[in-house]
Amino acid sequence: MLCHRDALALKEAPPSEFEVLANRAASLRDAHWGKTLTYSRKVFIPLTTMCRDDCGYCTFVQKPGTPGAYVLTPDDVMKVVREGEKMGCKEVLFSLGEKPELRYQEARDALARLGHTSMIDYLAEMCDLVFKESTLLPHVNAGTLSEDEIVQLKSVSVSMGMMLENISRRLLQRGQAHFACPDKVPVQRLRTLERAGHHGVPFTTGILIGIGETWEERIDSLKAINDAHLRHGHIQEVIVQNFRAKPGTAMANHPEPSLDDMVRTLVLARLTLDPSISLQAPPNLESRFAAYINAGINDWGGISPLTLDHINPERAWPQIEALKNATVRCGYGLEERLAIYPRYLQEPEHFLTDSIASRLTGIARADGLALQQCI
């Protein structure tokens, strides 16, 4: 693992020194994860596009009164789920804006029509519906959560996630990426990581790079994630996601991180995080597959043959067969995994409810990966 001094030096390491570090990261990946990369075949369901936060880079969120602002109905949800089931998907990624009912009457009204006062309560109902009426596994990305909400969602989901993004309070200042975003206060997001760990929730998190943070703030954010994992063992994967400038946002003209910056951050992450944590980079946000693999990633994340990446709709998912071919050209295999990583299936009494554990036995291979291959 990198000490703080070496982690700082990695940013400006000359090519010869950086190559040594990158090879070290790749070797660490190979030693722990072998010569196979993974992905999850999913459908992406944006349960609501309303949110009480105003992140400077986001186009997912839509304010009430605009055509894109909605709360999906149960029929909307299950239509996508059933189509995904036909295409061999095994994960339902529920993504939603954070606590819109605390800001907007329109969100409260939409929830009332559905018989709810809380978006988390409605999310739990939709997860339960997916379990009852399909073979897919819900993974929820609902942002910051209270302890009661985590307990509620654990009973109806196989895993959860929330991007930490960065722990810098500086980014909350006026003119910065997280100004006017109450749910991006670092202590609130760190508390969610801790609560998830305390309750044994297999959890996905990550950092978003290029939003105005410093290199040292990236280091601090990765260390915070790793520290939580060392306490609880629940961080199943960390995503390193590169900022993409989008028209119509406050950061439309903000520079995007370079490929070199992304690769150096991936190497930093692989050498900072415990090797049991899966390292992921989204394949639709940068097509340099070999550079990512050489930097130590072992997973491509969720990929959908059906739905858009609603967070980055301008970036199409790669075809799974094309991704497999690109991975093979780099000397690695590609396998489908579930929305929960294999090692958590070995401790079902801690990480899974009995009903979810029994559901997994029918779709997981002996090694914990997805039973049916769809590529």
Contacts in CASP RR format, 6 or more apart in sequence:
PFRMAT RR
TARGET T0000
AUTHOR 0000-0000-0000
METHOD contacts of the structure
MODEL  1
MLCHRDALALKEAPPSEFEVLANRAASLRDAHWGKTLTYSRKVFIPLTTM
CRDDCGYCTFVQKPGTPGAYVLTPDDVMKVVREGEKMGCKEVLFSLGEKP
ELRYQEARDALARLGHTSMIDYLAEMCDLVFKESTLLPHVNAGTLSEDEI
VQLKSVSVSMGMMLENISRRLLQRGQAHFACPDKVPVQRLRTLERAGHHG
VPFTTGILIGIGETWEERIDSLKAINDAHLRHGHIQEVIVQNFRAKPGTA
MANHPEPSLDDMVRTLVLARLTLDPSISLQAPPNLESRFAAYINAGINDW
GGISPLTLDHINPERAWPQIEALKNATVRCGYGLEERLAIYPRYLQEPEH
FLTDSIASRLTGIARADGLALQQCI
1 271 0 8 1.000
1 272 0 8 1.000
2 10 0 8 1.000
2 268 0 8 1.000
2 271 0 8 1.000
2 272 0 8 1.000
4 219 0 8 1.000
7 219 0 8 1.000
7 268 0 8 1.000
7 271 0 8 1.000
7 272 0 8 1.000
8 215 0 8 1.000
8 216 0 8 1.000
8 219 0 8 1.000
10 18 0 8 1.000
10 21 0 8 1.000
10 264 0 8 1.000
10 267 0 8 1.000
10 268 0 8 1.000
10 271 0 8 1.000
11 215 0 8 1.000
11 264 0 8 1.000
13 21 0 8 1.000
13 264 0 8 1.000
18 264 0 8 1.000
18 267 0 8 1.000
21 267 0 8 1.000
21 271 0 8 1.000
22 263 0 8 1.000
22 267 0 8 1.000
22 294 0 8 1.000
22 295 0 8 1.000
22 296 0 8 1.000
24 271 0 8 1.000
25 266 0 8 1.000
25 267 0 8 1.000
25 270 0 8 1.000
25 271 0 8 1.000
25 295 0 8 1.000
25 296 0 8 1.000
26 270 0 8 1.000
26 293 0 8 1.000
26 294 0 8 1.000
26 295 0 8 1.000
26 296 0 8 1.000
28 270 0 8 1.000
28 271 0 8 1.000
28 275 0 8 1.000
28 296 0 8 1.000
29 270 0 8 1.000
29 275 0 8 1.000
29 279 0 8 1.000
29 296 0 8 1.000
29 297 0 8 1.000
29 298 0 8 1.000
31 275 0 8 1.000
32 275 0 8 1.000
32 276 0 8 1.000
32 298 0 8 1.000
33 278 0 8 1.000
33 298 0 8 1.000
34 298 0 8 1.000
35 331 0 8 1.000
35 332 0 8 1.000
35 333 0 8 1.000
36 332 0 8 1.000
36 333 0 8 1.000
36 334 0 8 1.000
36 335 0 8 1.000
37 293 0 8 1.000
37 297 0 8 1.000
37 298 0 8 1.000
37 299 0 8 1.000
37 300 0 8 1.000
37 327 0 8 1.000
37 332 0 8 1.000
37 333 0 8 1.000
37 334 0 8 1.000
37 335 0 8 1.000
38 278 0 8 1.000
38 298 0 8 1.000
38 299 0 8 1.000
38 300 0 8 1.000
38 301 0 8 1.000
38 334 0 8 1.000
38 335 0 8 1.000
38 336 0 8 1.000
38 337 0 8 1.000
38 369 0 8 1.000
39 299 0 8 1.000
39 300 0 8 1.000
39 301 0 8 1.000
39 302 0 8 1.000
39 303 0 8 1.000
39 320 0 8 1.000
39 323 0 8 1.000
39 334 0 8 1.000
39 335 0 8 1.000
39 336 0 8 1.000
39 337 0 8 1.000
40 90 0 8 1.000
40 91 0 8 1.000
40 301 0 8 1.000
40 302 0 8 1.000
40 303 0 8 1.000
40 336 0 8 1.000
40 337 0 8 1.000
40 338 0 8 1.000
40 339 0 8 1.000
41 87 0 8 1.000
41 88 0 8 1.000
41 89 0 8 1.000
41 90 0 8 1.000
41 91 0 8 1.000
41 302 0 8 1.000
41 303 0 8 1.000
41 304 0 8 1.000
41 305 0 8 1.000
41 320 0 8 1.000
41 336 0 8 1.000
41 370 0 8 1.000
41 374 0 8 1.000
42 89 0 8 1.000
42 90 0 8 1.000
42 91 0 8 1.000
42 92 0 8 1.000
42 93 0 8 1.000
42 139 0 8 1.000
42 302 0 8 1.000
42 303 0 8 1.000
42 304 0 8 1.000
42 339 0 8 1.000
43 80 0 8 1.000
43 81 0 8 1.000
43 83 0 8 1.000
43 84 0 8 1.000
43 89 0 8 1.000
43 91 0 8 1.000
43 92 0 8 1.000
43 93 0 8 1.000
43 136 0 8 1.000
43 304 0 8 1.000
43 306 0 8 1.000
43 307 0 8 1.000
44 93 0 8 1.000
44 95 0 8 1.000
44 304 0 8 1.000
44 307 0 8 1.000
44 308 0 8 1.000
44 309 0 8 1.000
44 310 0 8 1.000
45 72 0 8 1.000
45 77 0 8 1.000
45 80 0 8 1.000
45 81 0 8 1.000
45 92 0 8 1.000
45 93 0 8 1.000
45 94 0 8 1.000
45 95 0 8 1.000
45 307 0 8 1.000
46 60 0 8 1.000
46 72 0 8 1.000
46 95 0 8 1.000
46 96 0 8 1.000
46 310 0 8 1.000
47 71 0 8 1.000
47 72 0 8 1.000
47 77 0 8 1.000
47 94 0 8 1.000
47 95 0 8 1.000
47 96 0 8 1.000
47 119 0 8 1.000
47 122 0 8 1.000
47 123 0 8 1.000
47 126 0 8 1.000
48 70 0 8 1.000
48 71 0 8 1.000
48 72 0 8 1.000
48 96 0 8 1.000
48 97 0 8 1.000
48 100 0 8 1.000
48 107 0 8 1.000
48 110 0 8 1.000
48 119 0 8 1.000
49 60 0 8 1.000
49 61 0 8 1.000
49 62 0 8 1.000
49 68 0 8 1.000
49 69 0 8 1.000
49 70 0 8 1.000
49 97 0 8 1.000
50 61 0 8 1.000
50 62 0 8 1.000
50 63 0 8 1.000
50 64 0 8 1.000
50 69 0 8 1.000
50 70 0 8 1.000
50 71 0 8 1.000
50 97 0 8 1.000
50 100 0 8 1.000
50 104 0 8 1.000
50 106 0 8 1.000
50 107 0 8 1.000
51 58 0 8 1.000
51 60 0 8 1.000
51 61 0 8 1.000
51 96 0 8 1.000
51 97 0 8 1.000
51 98 0 8 1.000
51 99 0 8 1.000
51 100 0 8 1.000
52 97 0 8 1.000
52 98 0 8 1.000
52 99 0 8 1.000
52 100 0 8 1.000
52 102 0 8 1.000
52 103 0 8 1.000
52 104 0 8 1.000
52 182 0 8 1.000
52 183 0 8 1.000
53 61 0 8 1.000
53 97 0 8 1.000
53 98 0 8 1.000
53 180 0 8 1.000
53 181 0 8 1.000
53 182 0 8 1.000
53 183 0 8 1.000
53 184 0 8 1.000
54 61 0 8 1.000
54 179 0 8 1.000
54 180 0 8 1.000
54 181 0 8 1.000
55 61 0 8 1.000
55 177 0 8 1.000
55 178 0 8 1.000
55 181 0 8 1.000
55 184 0 8 1.000
56 177 0 8 1.000
56 178 0 8 1.000
56 179 0 8 1.000
56 249 0 8 1.000
56 250 0 8 1.000
56 251 0 8 1.000
57 177 0 8 1.000
57 211 0 8 1.000
57 243 0 8 1.000
57 244 0 8 1.000
57 245 0 8 1.000
57 246 0 8 1.000
57 249 0 8 1.000
57 250 0 8 1.000
57 251 0 8 1.000
57 254 0 8 1.000
58 249 0 8 1.000
59 246 0 8 1.000
59 248 0 8 1.000
59 249 0 8 1.000
59 313 0 8 1.000
60 95 0 8 1.000
60 97 0 8 1.000
60 310 0 8 1.000
60 311 0 8 1.000
61 97 0 8 1.000
62 68 0 8 1.000
62 69 0 8 1.000
62 70 0 8 1.000
63 69 0 8 1.000
63 104 0 8 1.000
64 104 0 8 1.000
64 105 0 8 1.000
64 106 0 8 1.000
64 107 0 8 1.000
65 106 0 8 1.000
69 106 0 8 1.000
70 110 0 8 1.000
71 107 0 8 1.000
71 110 0 8 1.000
71 111 0 8 1.000
71 114 0 8 1.000
71 119 0 8 1.000
71 122 0 8 1.000
73 114 0 8 1.000
74 114 0 8 1.000
74 125 0 8 1.000
74 126 0 8 1.000
74 129 0 8 1.000
77 126 0 8 1.000
77 129 0 8 1.000
77 130 0 8 1.000
78 129 0 8 1.000
78 130 0 8 1.000
78 133 0 8 1.000
78 134 0 8 1.000
80 306 0 8 1.000
80 307 0 8 1.000
81 92 0 8 1.000
81 130 0 8 1.000
81 133 0 8 1.000
81 134 0 8 1.000
81 136 0 8 1.000
82 134 0 8 1.000
83 306 0 8 1.000
84 136 0 8 1.000
84 305 0 8 1.000
84 306 0 8 1.000
85 134 0 8 1.000
85 135 0 8 1.000
85 136 0 8 1.000
87 305 0 8 1.000
87 306 0 8 1.000
87 374 0 8 1.000
88 305 0 8 1.000
88 372 0 8 1.000
88 374 0 8 1.000
89 136 0 8 1.000
89 304 0 8 1.000
89 305 0 8 1.000
89 306 0 8 1.000
90 135 0 8 1.000
90 136 0 8 1.000
90 137 0 8 1.000
90 336 0 8 1.000
90 338 0 8 1.000
90 339 0 8 1.000
90 363 0 8 1.000
90 370 0 8 1.000
91 136 0 8 1.000
91 137 0 8 1.000
91 138 0 8 1.000
91 139 0 8 1.000
91 302 0 8 1.000
91 338 0 8 1.000
91 339 0 8 1.000
92 127 0 8 1.000
92 130 0 8 1.000
92 134 0 8 1.000
92 136 0 8 1.000
92 137 0 8 1.000
92 138 0 8 1.000
92 139 0 8 1.000
93 139 0 8 1.000
93 141 0 8 1.000
93 302 0 8 1.000
93 339 0 8 1.000
94 123 0 8 1.000
94 126 0 8 1.000
94 127 0 8 1.000
94 138 0 8 1.000
94 139 0 8 1.000
94 140 0 8 1.000
94 141 0 8 1.000
94 142 0 8 1.000
95 141 0 8 1.000
95 310 0 8 1.000
95 311 0 8 1.000
96 119 0 8 1.000
96 123 0 8 1.000
96 141 0 8 1.000
96 142 0 8 1.000
97 119 0 8 1.000
97 142 0 8 1.000
97 143 0 8 1.000
98 142 0 8 1.000
98 143 0 8 1.000
98 144 0 8 1.000
98 183 0 8 1.000
99 119 0 8 1.000
99 183 0 8 1.000
100 107 0 8 1.000
100 119 0 8 1.000
101 107 0 8 1.000
101 108 0 8 1.000
101 111 0 8 1.000
101 117 0 8 1.000
101 118 0 8 1.000
101 119 0 8 1.000
107 119 0 8 1.000
108 117 0 8 1.000
111 117 0 8 1.000
111 118 0 8 1.000
111 119 0 8 1.000
111 122 0 8 1.000
114 122 0 8 1.000
115 122 0 8 1.000
116 122 0 8 1.000
116 125 0 8 1.000
119 142 0 8 1.000
120 142 0 8 1.000
120 145 0 8 1.000
120 149 0 8 1.000
120 152 0 8 1.000
120 153 0 8 1.000
121 152 0 8 1.000
123 140 0 8 1.000
123 142 0 8 1.000
123 153 0 8 1.000
124 152 0 8 1.000
124 153 0 8 1.000
124 155 0 8 1.000
124 156 0 8 1.000
126 138 0 8 1.000
127 138 0 8 1.000
127 140 0 8 1.000
127 153 0 8 1.000
127 156 0 8 1.000
127 157 0 8 1.000
128 156 0 8 1.000
130 136 0 8 1.000
130 137 0 8 1.000
130 138 0 8 1.000
131 138 0 8 1.000
131 156 0 8 1.000
131 355 0 8 1.000
131 359 0 8 1.000
135 363 0 8 1.000
137 157 0 8 1.000
137 158 0 8 1.000
137 338 0 8 1.000
137 339 0 8 1.000
137 340 0 8 1.000
137 356 0 8 1.000
137 359 0 8 1.000
137 360 0 8 1.000
137 363 0 8 1.000
138 156 0 8 1.000
138 157 0 8 1.000
138 158 0 8 1.000
138 339 0 8 1.000
139 157 0 8 1.000
139 158 0 8 1.000
139 159 0 8 1.000
139 160 0 8 1.000
139 161 0 8 1.000
139 204 0 8 1.000
139 339 0 8 1.000
140 153 0 8 1.000
140 157 0 8 1.000
140 159 0 8 1.000
140 160 0 8 1.000
140 161 0 8 1.000
141 160 0 8 1.000
141 161 0 8 1.000
141 162 0 8 1.000
141 163 0 8 1.000
141 204 0 8 1.000
142 149 0 8 1.000
142 153 0 8 1.000
142 160 0 8 1.000
142 161 0 8 1.000
142 162 0 8 1.000
143 161 0 8 1.000
143 162 0 8 1.000
143 183 0 8 1.000
143 189 0 8 1.000
143 192 0 8 1.000
144 162 0 8 1.000
144 183 0 8 1.000
144 188 0 8 1.000
144 189 0 8 1.000
144 191 0 8 1.000
144 192 0 8 1.000
145 153 0 8 1.000
145 160 0 8 1.000
145 162 0 8 1.000
145 192 0 8 1.000
145 195 0 8 1.000
145 196 0 8 1.000
146 195 0 8 1.000
147 195 0 8 1.000
147 198 0 8 1.000
147 199 0 8 1.000
150 160 0 8 1.000
150 192 0 8 1.000
150 195 0 8 1.000
150 196 0 8 1.000
150 199 0 8 1.000
150 201 0 8 1.000
151 199 0 8 1.000
153 160 0 8 1.000
154 160 0 8 1.000
154 199 0 8 1.000
154 200 0 8 1.000
154 201 0 8 1.000
154 353 0 8 1.000
155 353 0 8 1.000
155 355 0 8 1.000
157 356 0 8 1.000
158 202 0 8 1.000
158 338 0 8 1.000
158 339 0 8 1.000
158 340 0 8 1.000
158 352 0 8 1.000
158 356 0 8 1.000
158 360 0 8 1.000
159 201 0 8 1.000
159 202 0 8 1.000
159 203 0 8 1.000
159 204 0 8 1.000
159 236 0 8 1.000
159 339 0 8 1.000
159 340 0 8 1.000
160 196 0 8 1.000
160 201 0 8 1.000
160 202 0 8 1.000
160 203 0 8 1.000
160 204 0 8 1.000
161 196 0 8 1.000
161 203 0 8 1.000
161 204 0 8 1.000
161 205 0 8 1.000
162 189 0 8 1.000
162 192 0 8 1.000
162 193 0 8 1.000
162 203 0 8 1.000
162 204 0 8 1.000
162 205 0 8 1.000
163 205 0 8 1.000
163 206 0 8 1.000
163 207 0 8 1.000
163 208 0 8 1.000
163 239 0 8 1.000
163 241 0 8 1.000
164 186 0 8 1.000
164 189 0 8 1.000
164 190 0 8 1.000
164 193 0 8 1.000
164 205 0 8 1.000
164 206 0 8 1.000
164 207 0 8 1.000
164 221 0 8 1.000
164 224 0 8 1.000
164 225 0 8 1.000
165 178 0 8 1.000
165 184 0 8 1.000
165 189 0 8 1.000
165 206 0 8 1.000
165 207 0 8 1.000
165 208 0 8 1.000
165 211 0 8 1.000
165 221 0 8 1.000
166 186 0 8 1.000
166 207 0 8 1.000
166 208 0 8 1.000
166 211 0 8 1.000
166 213 0 8 1.000
166 217 0 8 1.000
166 218 0 8 1.000
166 221 0 8 1.000
167 186 0 8 1.000
167 189 0 8 1.000
167 190 0 8 1.000
167 217 0 8 1.000
167 220 0 8 1.000
167 221 0 8 1.000
167 224 0 8 1.000
168 186 0 8 1.000
168 213 0 8 1.000
168 214 0 8 1.000
168 217 0 8 1.000
168 220 0 8 1.000
168 221 0 8 1.000
169 185 0 8 1.000
169 186 0 8 1.000
170 176 0 8 1.000
170 217 0 8 1.000
171 177 0 8 1.000
171 178 0 8 1.000
171 179 0 8 1.000
171 184 0 8 1.000
171 211 0 8 1.000
171 212 0 8 1.000
171 213 0 8 1.000
172 178 0 8 1.000
172 179 0 8 1.000
172 181 0 8 1.000
172 184 0 8 1.000
172 185 0 8 1.000
173 179 0 8 1.000
175 250 0 8 1.000
176 212 0 8 1.000
177 211 0 8 1.000
177 212 0 8 1.000
177 251 0 8 1.000
178 184 0 8 1.000
182 188 0 8 1.000
183 189 0 8 1.000
190 224 0 8 1.000
190 228 0 8 1.000
193 203 0 8 1.000
193 205 0 8 1.000
193 224 0 8 1.000
193 225 0 8 1.000
193 228 0 8 1.000
193 235 0 8 1.000
194 228 0 8 1.000
194 231 0 8 1.000
194 232 0 8 1.000
196 203 0 8 1.000
196 232 0 8 1.000
196 234 0 8 1.000
197 203 0 8 1.000
197 228 0 8 1.000
197 231 0 8 1.000
197 232 0 8 1.000
197 233 0 8 1.000
197 234 0 8 1.000
198 232 0 8 1.000
200 232 0 8 1.000
200 234 0 8 1.000
200 350 0 8 1.000
200 351 0 8 1.000
201 234 0 8 1.000
201 351 0 8 1.000
202 234 0 8 1.000
202 236 0 8 1.000
202 340 0 8 1.000
202 341 0 8 1.000
202 344 0 8 1.000
202 351 0 8 1.000
203 234 0 8 1.000
203 235 0 8 1.000
203 236 0 8 1.000
204 235 0 8 1.000
204 236 0 8 1.000
204 237 0 8 1.000
204 238 0 8 1.000
204 239 0 8 1.000
205 225 0 8 1.000
205 235 0 8 1.000
205 237 0 8 1.000
205 238 0 8 1.000
205 239 0 8 1.000
206 221 0 8 1.000
206 225 0 8 1.000
206 238 0 8 1.000
206 239 0 8 1.000
206 240 0 8 1.000
206 241 0 8 1.000
207 218 0 8 1.000
207 221 0 8 1.000
207 222 0 8 1.000
207 225 0 8 1.000
207 238 0 8 1.000
207 239 0 8 1.000
207 240 0 8 1.000
207 241 0 8 1.000
207 265 0 8 1.000
207 269 0 8 1.000
208 241 0 8 1.000
208 242 0 8 1.000
208 243 0 8 1.000
209 218 0 8 1.000
209 240 0 8 1.000
209 241 0 8 1.000
209 242 0 8 1.000
209 243 0 8 1.000
209 257 0 8 1.000
209 261 0 8 1.000
209 262 0 8 1.000
209 265 0 8 1.000
210 242 0 8 1.000
210 243 0 8 1.000
210 254 0 8 1.000
210 255 0 8 1.000
210 256 0 8 1.000
210 257 0 8 1.000
210 261 0 8 1.000
211 243 0 8 1.000
211 251 0 8 1.000
211 254 0 8 1.000
212 254 0 8 1.000
213 221 0 8 1.000
218 265 0 8 1.000
218 268 0 8 1.000
219 268 0 8 1.000
219 272 0 8 1.000
222 238 0 8 1.000
222 268 0 8 1.000
222 269 0 8 1.000
222 272 0 8 1.000
222 273 0 8 1.000
223 272 0 8 1.000
225 235 0 8 1.000
225 238 0 8 1.000
225 273 0 8 1.000
225 277 0 8 1.000
226 235 0 8 1.000
226 272 0 8 1.000
226 273 0 8 1.000
226 274 0 8 1.000
226 277 0 8 1.000
228 234 0 8 1.000
228 235 0 8 1.000
229 235 0 8 1.000
229 273 0 8 1.000
229 274 0 8 1.000
229 276 0 8 1.000
229 277 0 8 1.000
230 274 0 8 1.000
233 276 0 8 1.000
234 351 0 8 1.000
235 277 0 8 1.000
236 277 0 8 1.000
236 278 0 8 1.000
236 340 0 8 1.000
236 341 0 8 1.000
236 343 0 8 1.000
236 344 0 8 1.000
237 277 0 8 1.000
237 278 0 8 1.000
237 279 0 8 1.000
237 280 0 8 1.000
237 299 0 8 1.000
237 301 0 8 1.000
237 341 0 8 1.000
238 269 0 8 1.000
238 273 0 8 1.000
238 277 0 8 1.000
238 278 0 8 1.000
238 279 0 8 1.000
238 280 0 8 1.000
239 280 0 8 1.000
239 281 0 8 1.000
239 282 0 8 1.000
239 301 0 8 1.000
240 262 0 8 1.000
240 265 0 8 1.000
240 266 0 8 1.000
240 269 0 8 1.000
240 279 0 8 1.000
240 280 0 8 1.000
240 281 0 8 1.000
241 281 0 8 1.000
241 282 0 8 1.000
241 285 0 8 1.000
242 256 0 8 1.000
242 257 0 8 1.000
242 261 0 8 1.000
242 262 0 8 1.000
242 282 0 8 1.000
242 285 0 8 1.000
242 286 0 8 1.000
243 251 0 8 1.000
243 254 0 8 1.000
243 256 0 8 1.000
243 257 0 8 1.000
244 256 0 8 1.000
244 285 0 8 1.000
244 312 0 8 1.000
244 314 0 8 1.000
244 315 0 8 1.000
245 251 0 8 1.000
245 252 0 8 1.000
245 253 0 8 1.000
245 254 0 8 1.000
245 255 0 8 1.000
245 256 0 8 1.000
246 252 0 8 1.000
246 314 0 8 1.000
257 265 0 8 1.000
259 286 0 8 1.000
259 288 0 8 1.000
259 291 0 8 1.000
262 281 0 8 1.000
262 286 0 8 1.000
262 291 0 8 1.000
262 292 0 8 1.000
263 291 0 8 1.000
263 292 0 8 1.000
263 294 0 8 1.000
263 295 0 8 1.000
266 279 0 8 1.000
266 281 0 8 1.000
266 292 0 8 1.000
266 295 0 8 1.000
266 296 0 8 1.000
266 297 0 8 1.000
267 295 0 8 1.000
267 296 0 8 1.000
269 279 0 8 1.000
270 279 0 8 1.000
270 295 0 8 1.000
270 296 0 8 1.000
270 297 0 8 1.000
273 279 0 8 1.000
276 343 0 8 1.000
278 298 0 8 1.000
278 299 0 8 1.000
278 341 0 8 1.000
279 296 0 8 1.000
279 297 0 8 1.000
279 298 0 8 1.000
279 299 0 8 1.000
280 297 0 8 1.000
280 298 0 8 1.000
280 299 0 8 1.000
280 300 0 8 1.000
280 301 0 8 1.000
281 292 0 8 1.000
281 297 0 8 1.000
281 300 0 8 1.000
282 300 0 8 1.000
282 301 0 8 1.000
282 309 0 8 1.000
282 312 0 8 1.000
283 289 0 8 1.000
283 292 0 8 1.000
283 300 0 8 1.000
283 301 0 8 1.000
283 303 0 8 1.000
283 317 0 8 1.000
283 318 0 8 1.000
283 323 0 8 1.000
284 309 0 8 1.000
284 312 0 8 1.000
284 315 0 8 1.000
284 316 0 8 1.000
284 317 0 8 1.000
284 318 0 8 1.000
285 312 0 8 1.000
285 315 0 8 1.000
286 292 0 8 1.000
287 318 0 8 1.000
289 323 0 8 1.000
289 326 0 8 1.000
289 327 0 8 1.000
289 330 0 8 1.000
290 326 0 8 1.000
290 329 0 8 1.000
290 330 0 8 1.000
293 327 0 8 1.000
293 330 0 8 1.000
293 332 0 8 1.000
294 330 0 8 1.000
299 337 0 8 1.000
300 323 0 8 1.000
300 327 0 8 1.000
300 334 0 8 1.000
303 317 0 8 1.000
303 318 0 8 1.000
303 320 0 8 1.000
303 323 0 8 1.000
304 317 0 8 1.000
305 317 0 8 1.000
305 320 0 8 1.000
308 316 0 8 1.000
308 317 0 8 1.000
309 315 0 8 1.000
309 316 0 8 1.000
309 317 0 8 1.000
318 326 0 8 1.000
320 374 0 8 1.000
320 375 0 8 1.000
321 375 0 8 1.000
323 334 0 8 1.000
324 333 0 8 1.000
324 334 0 8 1.000
324 375 0 8 1.000
327 333 0 8 1.000
327 334 0 8 1.000
328 334 0 8 1.000
334 375 0 8 1.000
335 369 0 8 1.000
335 370 0 8 1.000
335 373 0 8 1.000
336 369 0 8 1.000
336 370 0 8 1.000
336 372 0 8 1.000
336 373 0 8 1.000
336 374 0 8 1.000
336 375 0 8 1.000
337 368 0 8 1.000
337 369 0 8 1.000
337 370 0 8 1.000
338 360 0 8 1.000
338 363 0 8 1.000
338 364 0 8 1.000
338 368 0 8 1.000
338 369 0 8 1.000
338 370 0 8 1.000
340 351 0 8 1.000
340 352 0 8 1.000
340 360 0 8 1.000
342 364 0 8 1.000
342 367 0 8 1.000
342 368 0 8 1.000
342 369 0 8 1.000
344 351 0 8 1.000
344 352 0 8 1.000
345 352 0 8 1.000
345 357 0 8 1.000
345 360 0 8 1.000
345 364 0 8 1.000
345 368 0 8 1.000
348 354 0 8 1.000
348 357 0 8 1.000
348 360 0 8 1.000
352 360 0 8 1.000
362 371 0 8 1.000
363 370 0 8 1.000
363 371 0 8 1.000
363 372 0 8 1.000
364 370 0 8 1.000
364 371 0 8 1.000
365 371 0 8 1.000
END
